[in-house]
Amino acid sequence: EAEAIQRLAEARAQSIQTIARAIGTKVSNIFQYIESYH
């Protein structure tokens, strides 16, 4: 059971990392978009 919990925690950490990376990419795209208008 502890192994299943560990696996679940690892999967959650990976998805949080993926989401954080996607958000970071989107934010930097927005900044580039804003700067191209100045």
N, C-alpha and C positions, 0 to 999 in steps of 0.2 A: 504493500500500500504506500509506503514511504517513497518507493521508486516511482509510482504513478504520480504522486504529488510533485515530485522533483521534475518529472517529465512535463507536467502541466505548467509548472513555474517557468521552465526553460522555454516552452512554446510561447507563453505569455510575454516573457522578456524579449523574445525574438520579434513578436508582432509589435510590441511597443517600440522597439528599435526601428522597425520598418516604417511604422507610422511617423515616428519622429523624423526619420530621414525624408519621408515624403513631404512632411510639413516644412522642413528646412528648405527643400528644393523649391516648393511653392513660394515660400517667403522670398527667397533670393530671386526667383523669376519675377515676382511683383516689384522688387526693388529695381531690377534691371529695366522693367517696363516703365516705371516711374522716371528713372534717370534718362531713358531714351526720349522722354517728352520734354526734358529741360534743355 
